[in-house]
């Protein structure tokens, strides 16, 4: 959409950036771009077939949601959460998601339970097929859909952002086999949802987050330069 002067609006420009933003965000969340990965403007500009100015705008958006870091000396890199930040991310998720459970139970309907069960089945299948990207995506989707049942869109948006940052933590500190959450924990949560047992449900969700944190190994990853041509081969020119 253009303004009356014929100039492209900010929303217009943002729409052009969106496919690149989503491609990079998904690659980070799904651990294809691990923490510490360098994101040079020139390489990304070549891969996506857009100007460095366009890439710079996307990188600024990713930095605004704390998925990457920008510095004059080191350039753009996928963020590596510190140990305290990592713990705080999961502590915050535990606080928010547990506090929202009364609202979830108030609005809970059979179709919600069916949708959550389907996600668990798909997540289990992803684990069995060693599809790490799908397992991460489905694990996050389970938590987001669970919280969305309450109808609190603001909180659901916050949980969505926190699940993205949680993925950074797991990529930085998780064991090589660790992909998302444990499916049996999600099964237990759904069983307690069916029973509408708020105290037990709250305790199980708290335990779920505690288990994730205790399974992490707080060792830093090194810097890497990923193969952007392989990761984003289908995106060149998508924003033109």
Backbone bond lengths (Angstrom), bond angles and torsions (degrees), N, CA, C in turn:
res aa  C-N    CA-C-N  psi(-1)  N-CA   C-N-CA  omega(-1)  CA-C   N-CA-C  phi
1 X - - - 1.469 - - 1.523 109.86 -
2 X 1.359 116.30 138.25 1.456 120.84 179.84 1.518 110.51 -112.38
3 X 1.311 114.59 153.55 1.454 119.78 176.50 1.525 108.93 -76.96
4 X 1.344 117.17 176.22 1.460 121.05 -179.50 1.507 111.81 -63.57
5 X 1.327 118.44 -22.07 1.465 121.41 179.34 1.517 111.65 -84.94
6 X 1.353 116.57 -2.71 1.458 119.55 -179.54 1.510 113.70 88.15
7 X 1.329 118.07 -0.11 1.454 121.65 179.81 1.525 109.96 -85.11
8 X 1.335 116.22 145.51 1.464 120.00 177.50 1.514 110.13 -70.14
9 X 1.326 115.03 138.64 1.458 119.65 -179.65 1.519 110.36 -80.14
10 X 1.352 115.91 167.92 1.463 121.06 178.00 1.525 110.83 -61.53
11 X 1.341 115.66 -37.73 1.469 119.62 179.40 1.520 110.58 -64.78
12 X 1.334 115.94 -38.14 1.461 121.46 177.75 1.525 111.16 -58.79
13 X 1.313 114.93 -49.47 1.459 120.64 -178.88 1.516 110.77 -64.97
14 X 1.316 115.84 -37.83 1.462 120.27 179.82 1.532 110.73 -64.74
15 X 1.351 116.72 -38.40 1.455 121.17 177.88 1.516 110.91 -61.10
16 X 1.309 118.32 -38.21 1.461 122.28 179.12 1.526 110.72 -66.45
17 X 1.317 116.43 -33.90 1.464 120.94 -179.27 1.526 112.37 -77.86
18 X 1.328 117.79 -22.37 1.462 121.37 -168.69 1.537 114.25 -56.99
19 X 1.352 120.17 -44.93 1.463 118.42 179.23 1.531 113.18 -59.73
20 X 1.322 116.36 -37.72 1.469 119.76 179.22 1.518 109.97 -70.65
21 X 1.328 115.75 -42.83 1.472 120.02 178.28 1.521 110.56 -58.27
22 X 1.332 116.82 -47.53 1.461 120.50 -178.60 1.521 111.43 -66.41
23 X 1.324 117.38 -38.47 1.464 120.11 179.38 1.520 111.12 -62.63
24 X 1.330 117.05 -44.69 1.457 120.66 179.15 1.522 111.35 -69.29
25 X 1.345 116.66 -42.28 1.465 120.21 179.54 1.527 110.52 -60.93
26 X 1.331 117.37 -46.11 1.458 120.56 179.86 1.527 111.43 -62.47
27 X 1.325 116.42 -40.95 1.465 119.97 179.82 1.524 111.39 -63.60
28 X 1.324 117.05 -35.51 1.469 120.94 177.57 1.525 110.11 -71.42
29 X 1.330 116.82 -49.63 1.463 121.16 -176.96 1.528 110.84 -62.11
30 X 1.329 117.08 -36.85 1.461 121.14 -176.39 1.533 112.73 -90.17
31 X 1.333 116.79 11.74 1.468 123.82 173.04 1.527 113.71 68.54
32 X 1.335 117.19 18.74 1.457 119.21 172.64 1.524 110.83 -78.13
33 X 1.330 116.03 -26.93 1.463 122.73 171.53 1.526 106.37 -115.58
34 X 1.330 118.46 95.80 1.464 120.47 -174.68 1.521 112.46 -73.51
35 X 1.337 117.06 162.99 1.468 120.63 176.34 1.522 111.15 -52.70
36 X 1.322 114.75 138.42 1.459 120.42 -179.19 1.507 114.01 92.46
37 X 1.341 117.94 -11.21 1.461 120.42 179.67 1.522 110.61 -62.37
38 X 1.314 116.38 133.35 1.457 120.76 176.55 1.525 109.41 -78.80
39 X 1.331 115.42 143.80 1.461 122.17 -178.85 1.533 109.13 -125.87
40 X 1.311 117.85 72.65 1.473 120.37 -177.17 1.521 112.05 -68.93
41 X 1.305 116.01 135.11 1.465 121.08 -177.33 1.519 111.61 -59.32
42 X 1.324 117.37 -41.77 1.466 120.36 -176.20 1.528 111.65 -62.73
43 X 1.330 116.22 -45.38 1.469 119.98 -179.21 1.521 111.18 -65.08
44 X 1.338 116.92 -43.04 1.463 120.40 179.89 1.526 111.29 -68.40
45 X 1.322 117.04 -36.30 1.458 121.33 177.57 1.522 110.62 -60.31
46 X 1.324 115.83 -41.90 1.465 120.79 179.64 1.522 111.22 -67.40
47 X 1.311 116.64 -44.33 1.465 120.88 -177.10 1.530 111.44 -65.00
48 X 1.335 117.14 -44.14 1.466 120.70 -176.22 1.528 113.06 -88.23
49 X 1.323 116.88 -10.96 1.456 119.36 178.56 1.507 113.81 69.81
50 X 1.336 116.52 35.02 1.464 121.61 177.73 1.521 109.01 -129.64
51 X 1.313 116.33 170.69 1.461 120.49 -178.75 1.522 111.33 -71.71
52 X 1.313 116.00 160.20 1.461 120.27 175.75 1.520 110.51 -64.06
53 X 1.330 116.96 -29.51 1.471 120.01 176.79 1.525 110.10 -62.51
54 X 1.330 116.90 -42.80 1.459 120.47 178.12 1.513 111.80 -63.77
55 X 1.333 117.20 -42.53 1.463 121.33 178.01 1.525 110.25 -63.56
56 X 1.325 116.47 -39.82 1.466 120.27 -179.13 1.527 110.84 -61.37
57 X 1.327 117.16 -38.94 1.465 120.77 178.42 1.530 111.15 -64.27
58 X 1.329 116.64 -40.28 1.464 120.48 178.70 1.525 110.14 -65.59
59 X 1.308 116.43 -43.37 1.465 120.24 179.45 1.528 110.93 -62.55
60 X 1.322 116.57 -37.28 1.463 119.54 177.29 1.519 111.19 -64.67
61 X 1.332 117.19 -37.35 1.471 120.75 176.93 1.529 110.67 -64.55
62 X 1.329 116.94 -42.24 1.464 120.89 179.55 1.524 110.93 -66.48
63 X 1.326 115.94 -35.29 1.466 119.29 177.62 1.515 110.75 -68.16
64 X 1.335 116.74 -34.35 1.464 120.77 -178.80 1.523 112.09 -64.88
65 X 1.345 117.58 -28.04 1.463 120.81 177.61 1.529 110.72 -101.44
66 X 1.330 116.74 15.00 1.464 124.47 171.26 1.524 114.17 64.64
67 X 1.344 115.65 28.80 1.460 119.54 175.87 1.526 111.91 -91.21
68 X 1.318 117.21 -21.88 1.454 121.30 174.97 1.522 108.64 -136.27
69 X 1.320 115.55 167.57 1.459 121.12 174.19 1.526 108.55 -118.81
70 X 1.322 116.15 146.17 1.457 122.94 177.73 1.519 109.09 -122.53
71 X 1.310 116.62 130.63 1.459 119.67 175.62 1.517 108.71 -145.91
72 X 1.356 117.48 147.14 1.467 120.40 -178.84 1.525 112.86 -58.74
73 X 1.321 116.57 -34.65 1.472 120.13 -174.86 1.520 112.44 -83.69
74 X 1.317 117.60 -41.98 1.455 121.44 -173.10 1.522 113.95 -101.91
75 X 1.333 116.90 -10.23 1.453 119.90 -178.65 1.514 111.61 75.12
76 X 1.333 115.94 -151.21 1.464 121.69 -178.50 1.522 110.04 -94.40
77 X 1.329 115.28 135.73 1.454 121.92 175.96 1.522 109.35 -142.13
78 X 1.333 116.51 148.80 1.454 119.83 171.80 1.524 107.83 -62.45
79 X 1.329 115.77 133.80 1.466 120.83 -174.24 1.526 111.18 -64.36
80 X 1.325 114.84 144.43 1.466 122.20 172.07 1.522 106.88 -118.75
81 X 1.333 118.03 101.18 1.466 119.42 -178.76 1.522 111.17 -61.21
82 X 1.330 116.03 139.61 1.466 120.15 173.77 1.520 110.15 -69.92
83 X 1.321 115.52 168.89 1.464 120.41 -176.45 1.522 111.02 -60.71
84 X 1.332 117.35 -47.37 1.463 119.67 -179.37 1.520 111.31 -65.92
85 X 1.332 115.78 -39.60 1.464 118.88 177.27 1.523 110.42 -62.55
86 X 1.330 116.80 -41.13 1.466 121.01 179.09 1.523 110.79 -59.71
87 X 1.314 115.94 -46.66 1.470 119.58 178.63 1.525 110.75 -63.85
88 X 1.331 116.52 -40.46 1.466 120.31 -178.66 1.526 111.51 -65.32
89 X 1.326 117.56 -36.26 1.465 120.37 179.32 1.522 110.43 -59.93
90 X 1.335 116.38 -47.08 1.465 118.73 -178.90 1.526 111.79 -74.25
91 X 1.324 117.42 -32.13 1.466 119.16 175.77 1.524 110.64 -64.80
92 X 1.337 116.30 -39.54 1.461 120.70 178.68 1.520 111.01 -67.13
93 X 1.329 115.80 -41.40 1.463 118.53 176.57 1.523 111.21 -60.74
94 X 1.316 116.14 -42.68 1.455 119.77 -179.91 1.527 110.92 -60.92
95 X 1.328 116.46 -45.10 1.461 120.75 179.41 1.529 111.43 -61.15
96 X 1.330 116.75 -50.46 1.462 121.12 -176.11 1.521 111.89 -66.74
97 X 1.323 115.61 -49.93 1.457 118.98 -173.25 1.528 111.73 -69.37
98 X 1.335 117.09 -36.63 1.468 118.98 177.46 1.526 111.20 -70.29
99 X 1.341 117.13 -39.65 1.464 120.75 -179.91 1.524 112.11 -64.42
100 X 1.333 116.76 -25.63 1.461 120.59 -177.64 1.530 112.82 -88.45
101 X 1.325 118.06 -4.75 1.463 120.48 -176.58 1.539 114.20 -62.10
102 X 1.347 120.42 -36.74 1.472 118.00 175.30 1.524 112.52 -57.57
103 X 1.338 116.83 -40.56 1.466 120.43 176.96 1.520 112.01 -66.13
104 X 1.334 116.17 -36.77 1.465 120.21 176.90 1.523 110.28 -61.64
105 X 1.339 117.13 -48.02 1.466 120.69 -178.73 1.525 112.21 -65.41
106 X 1.325 116.82 -34.17 1.469 120.57 179.45 1.529 111.69 -62.77
107 X 1.327 116.33 -37.29 1.463 120.75 -175.12 1.526 113.37 -100.88
108 X 1.315 117.43 -0.20 1.461 121.65 -174.32 1.531 112.27 -63.56
109 X 1.336 115.99 132.14 1.458 123.31 177.33 1.532 109.35 -132.08
110 X 1.338 118.21 158.84 1.472 120.45 179.92 1.530 114.88 -51.03
111 X 1.337 119.70 -40.52 1.479 117.79 178.51 1.532 113.39 -60.87
112 X 1.344 117.07 -31.74 1.461 119.95 176.60 1.522 110.47 -62.75
113 X 1.321 116.37 -44.95 1.469 120.90 -179.82 1.526 110.22 -63.68
114 X 1.319 116.44 -40.51 1.467 120.22 179.42 1.522 110.99 -63.33
115 X 1.334 116.63 -41.58 1.469 120.53 -179.69 1.525 111.16 -65.75
116 X 1.328 117.29 -40.98 1.460 120.92 178.38 1.526 110.97 -65.35
117 X 1.328 116.84 -40.89 1.461 120.82 178.72 1.530 111.12 -63.40
118 X 1.318 116.28 -38.18 1.470 120.38 177.26 1.523 110.80 -62.89
119 X 1.331 116.67 -42.17 1.466 120.29 177.67 1.524 111.34 -61.33
120 X 1.330 116.76 -40.57 1.462 120.12 179.21 1.529 110.59 -63.44
121 X 1.335 116.88 -43.18 1.465 120.80 178.56 1.529 110.65 -60.91
122 X 1.328 116.24 -43.53 1.459 120.46 -179.53 1.528 111.02 -67.47
123 X 1.339 115.65 -37.59 1.467 119.96 178.12 1.528 110.70 -64.82
124 X 1.336 116.51 -43.26 1.459 120.82 178.59 1.529 110.62 -61.96
125 X 1.316 116.25 -41.08 1.464 120.53 178.17 1.528 110.65 -63.26
126 X 1.334 116.54 -39.98 1.466 120.21 178.48 1.526 110.73 -62.01
127 X 1.340 117.02 -41.62 1.458 120.42 177.11 1.523 110.81 -62.02
128 X 1.324 116.71 -44.57 1.464 120.71 -178.39 1.526 111.54 -64.23
129 X 1.322 116.77 -31.00 1.460 121.62 -179.70 1.528 111.90 -91.77
130 X 1.335 116.33 4.49 1.466 122.08 -179.70 1.531 111.63 56.43
131 X 1.324 115.34 35.89 1.462 121.95 177.12 1.527 107.80 -94.90
132 X 1.328 115.78 85.68 1.457 120.48 -174.68 1.510 113.60 -61.59
133 X 1.342 117.43 -41.19 1.464 120.54 -178.34 1.522 110.85 -61.19
134 X 1.347 116.60 -43.90 1.466 120.17 179.73 1.518 110.75 -67.23
135 X 1.330 117.90 -39.53 1.466 120.89 -179.93 1.518 110.87 -61.39
136 X 1.317 116.92 -42.33 1.467 121.48 178.97 1.528 110.13 -64.38
137 X 1.332 115.65 -46.81 1.471 120.69 -178.38 1.527 111.53 -62.10
138 X 1.317 117.22 -42.73 1.466 121.45 -177.77 1.522 111.79 -72.76
139 X 1.319 116.94 -35.35 1.461 120.45 176.63 1.522 110.53 -61.92
140 X 1.333 116.04 -45.24 1.464 119.89 177.86 1.524 110.80 -64.45
141 X 1.335 116.18 -41.49 1.463 120.42 -179.19 1.521 111.30 -61.14
142 X 1.336 117.50 -35.51 1.464 120.68 178.60 1.531 109.82 -59.74
143 X 1.322 117.30 -49.96 1.464 120.68 -177.72 1.524 111.17 -66.06
144 X 1.327 117.19 -39.92 1.457 120.13 -178.94 1.521 110.49 -66.42
145 X 1.333 117.43 -44.99 1.463 120.28 179.84 1.525 111.69 -66.49
146 X 1.322 116.03 -36.06 1.464 119.53 177.42 1.521 110.16 -59.57
147 X 1.317 117.10 -48.41 1.461 120.25 -178.48 1.527 111.99 -70.74
148 X 1.334 117.26 -31.12 1.468 120.91 -178.86 1.524 112.06 -65.84
149 X 1.342 117.60 -21.62 1.469 120.56 179.01 1.525 110.93 -56.71
150 X 1.336 117.18 -32.17 1.467 121.28 -177.24 1.522 112.79 -66.86
151 X 1.333 117.14 -20.47 1.455 120.74 -176.30 1.517 113.94 83.63
152 X 1.341 117.00 2.66 1.469 121.46 179.44 1.527 108.63 -86.92
153 X 1.322 116.77 94.49 1.463 121.46 -174.52 1.527 111.97 -68.37
154 X 1.330 116.71 -35.96 1.469 119.66 179.66 1.521 110.14 -61.76
155 X 1.336 116.20 -48.53 1.458 119.31 -179.96 1.532 111.11 -65.41
156 X 1.337 116.58 -38.93 1.464 119.61 179.18 1.521 111.02 -61.70
157 X 1.334 117.43 -40.17 1.466 120.79 176.66 1.525 110.74 -62.98
158 X 1.327 116.72 -40.20 1.464 120.56 178.73 1.525 110.92 -64.25
159 X 1.326 116.61 -42.46 1.466 120.65 178.63 1.529 110.08 -64.35
160 X 1.328 116.51 -38.75 1.464 119.96 178.03 1.527 110.71 -58.27
161 X 1.323 116.90 -47.34 1.468 120.53 179.00 1.522 111.20 -63.90
162 X 1.311 116.60 -39.47 1.455 120.03 -179.04 1.524 111.80 -69.47
163 X 1.334 117.93 -33.48 1.464 118.75 176.10 1.525 110.74 -66.00
164 X 1.333 116.55 -34.43 1.459 119.82 176.80 1.525 111.00 -64.81
165 X 1.315 116.32 -43.48 1.465 119.62 178.43 1.527 111.22 -71.00
166 X 1.338 117.18 -30.95 1.459 120.41 175.06 1.521 110.70 -60.71
167 X 1.334 116.14 -37.79 1.459 120.25 179.31 1.526 110.87 -61.92
168 X 1.335 116.50 -37.35 1.468 120.16 175.52 1.528 110.88 -61.20
169 X 1.323 115.67 -42.00 1.464 120.31 -179.86 1.524 110.36 -62.41
170 X 1.326 116.48 -46.50 1.463 120.22 -178.55 1.522 110.54 -66.29
171 X 1.339 117.07 -37.00 1.464 120.04 177.47 1.523 111.12 -64.56
172 X 1.333 116.34 -37.08 1.467 120.41 -177.25 1.516 112.63 -78.50
173 X 1.338 117.45 -36.56 1.461 120.57 -168.74 1.529 114.92 -124.77
174 X 1.323 117.21 -5.96 1.454 119.39 -179.18 1.513 111.98 -77.34
175 X 1.345 115.95 159.34 1.457 121.11 174.32 1.526 108.46 -67.37
176 X 1.351 118.50 156.26 1.467 120.71 -178.14 1.523 113.81 -55.26
177 X 1.340 117.87 -29.10 1.465 121.03 -177.83 1.517 112.34 -86.66
178 X 1.317 116.97 -8.07 1.471 119.85 -171.98 1.517 110.63 -78.39
179 X 1.318 117.53 118.71 1.456 122.82 179.32 1.524 108.51 -133.38
180 X 1.328 116.43 104.26 1.452 119.78 179.06 1.520 111.88 69.88
181 X 1.327 115.67 -150.15 1.462 122.15 -177.49 1.522 110.32 -97.63
182 X 1.332 115.41 174.47 1.457 119.79 176.62 1.525 109.33 -83.76
183 X 1.343 115.16 130.09 1.467 119.91 -177.54 1.518 111.91 -63.47
184 X 1.350 116.84 -34.15 1.456 118.15 -178.88 1.525 111.41 -66.82
185 X 1.344 117.34 -30.27 1.461 120.28 173.96 1.526 110.16 -64.53
186 X 1.330 116.63 -42.80 1.452 120.22 179.27 1.528 110.78 -65.08
187 X 1.327 116.83 -38.54 1.469 120.47 175.62 1.524 111.11 -58.24
188 X 1.334 115.57 -43.54 1.459 120.61 -179.73 1.528 110.97 -63.51
189 X 1.316 116.74 -40.96 1.461 120.55 178.68 1.524 111.22 -61.96
190 X 1.326 117.52 -42.63 1.458 120.43 179.70 1.529 110.56 -66.05
191 X 1.327 117.14 -38.99 1.468 120.05 178.07 1.524 110.88 -60.78
192 X 1.327 116.94 -40.34 1.465 120.87 179.83 1.528 111.49 -74.01
193 X 1.324 116.70 -30.11 1.465 119.73 173.07 1.526 110.16 -62.03
194 X 1.324 116.73 -42.82 1.465 120.76 179.61 1.527 110.84 -60.49
195 X 1.332 115.34 -37.17 1.465 120.26 -179.45 1.521 112.68 -79.92
196 X 1.341 115.55 -14.35 1.468 122.15 -176.38 1.533 110.98 55.06
197 X 1.308 114.38 41.72 1.469 122.06 -179.97 1.530 108.36 -96.36
198 X 1.331 116.29 89.26 1.462 120.99 -173.72 1.526 112.89 -60.14
199 X 1.350 120.95 -48.90 1.467 119.39 -179.13 1.530 112.50 -59.32
200 X 1.331 116.72 -45.84 1.467 119.71 -179.48 1.525 111.03 -67.47
201 X 1.338 116.76 -37.57 1.462 121.36 178.87 1.526 110.53 -64.06
202 X 1.323 116.25 -44.52 1.464 120.72 178.55 1.518 110.99 -61.59
203 X 1.322 116.19 -45.52 1.467 120.30 179.93 1.532 110.89 -62.65
204 X 1.329 116.84 -40.98 1.469 120.45 -179.16 1.523 111.37 -65.63
205 X 1.334 117.37 -39.54 1.469 120.38 179.67 1.527 110.26 -69.27
206 X 1.335 117.42 -40.08 1.459 120.07 175.98 1.533 110.80 -61.04
207 X 1.333 115.89 -44.58 1.462 120.66 178.51 1.525 111.22 -61.63
208 X 1.317 115.90 -37.49 1.464 121.99 179.13 1.531 110.52 -57.17
209 X 1.334 116.08 -48.97 1.461 119.55 -179.61 1.529 111.43 -69.55
210 X 1.310 117.41 -38.57 1.464 120.65 177.41 1.524 110.73 -60.62
211 X 1.324 116.65 -39.99 1.464 120.94 179.25 1.525 111.09 -63.34
212 X 1.329 116.31 -42.40 1.468 119.67 179.17 1.519 110.50 -59.77
213 X 1.334 116.54 -47.15 1.467 120.53 -177.16 1.527 111.22 -64.41
214 X 1.334 117.42 -42.93 1.467 119.51 -178.52 1.525 111.91 -69.07
215 X 1.337 117.64 -19.17 1.466 120.23 179.53 1.530 112.51 -85.50
216 X 1.328 117.52 -7.23 1.462 120.90 -177.31 1.528 111.36 -80.79
217 X 1.318 115.10 148.69 1.463 122.51 176.62 1.529 107.06 -114.14
218 X 1.312 116.50 109.36 1.459 119.42 -171.26 1.523 112.07 -82.68
219 X 1.341 113.68 75.27 1.453 122.33 175.38 1.520 107.74 -126.15
220 X 1.315 116.24 139.90 1.454 120.48 -175.35 1.525 112.32 -78.82
221 X 1.324 116.24 149.68 1.459 122.21 173.24 1.524 109.31 -92.38
222 X 1.319 116.20 157.94 1.464 120.58 177.13 1.512 111.24 -87.40
223 X 1.336 115.54 171.55 1.453 120.85 178.30 1.525 109.71 -77.73
224 X 1.327 116.22 144.60 1.456 121.08 177.86 1.519 109.23 -139.87
225 X 1.320 115.89 159.59 1.468 121.76 172.57 1.524 106.84 -118.63
226 X 1.330 117.79 102.91 1.459 121.02 -174.14 1.523 112.65 -67.59
227 X 1.317 115.69 167.79 1.460 122.86 175.64 1.531 107.53 -85.79
228 X 1.343 116.36 87.89 1.461 120.48 -176.11 1.533 111.83 -64.49
229 X 1.328 117.04 -34.65 1.467 119.77 -178.99 1.521 110.79 -61.09
230 X 1.340 117.21 -38.39 1.463 120.30 178.76 1.526 111.24 -71.60
231 X 1.347 115.99 -44.19 1.458 120.09 -175.36 1.519 112.69 -66.75
232 X 1.332 116.84 -39.46 1.461 120.01 -169.91 1.525 112.84 -121.08
233 X 1.331 116.30 31.71 1.472 120.89 -175.41 1.526 112.06 -61.28
234 X 1.328 118.24 -29.70 1.457 120.21 -177.18 1.508 115.14 -90.30
235 X 1.332 117.71 3.57 1.471 120.40 -172.88 1.516 113.86 -104.40
236 X 1.322 118.63 -6.61 1.465 119.99 -175.00 1.526 110.53 -61.42
237 X 1.318 114.66 128.91 1.453 120.61 179.44 1.507 114.71 79.68
238 X 1.344 117.37 3.26 1.474 120.00 -176.45 1.508 112.06 -65.18
239 X 1.329 117.27 -27.42 1.460 120.13 -177.04 1.514 113.45 -94.68
240 X 1.335 116.42 3.20 1.464 118.53 -177.46 1.516 111.47 -82.03
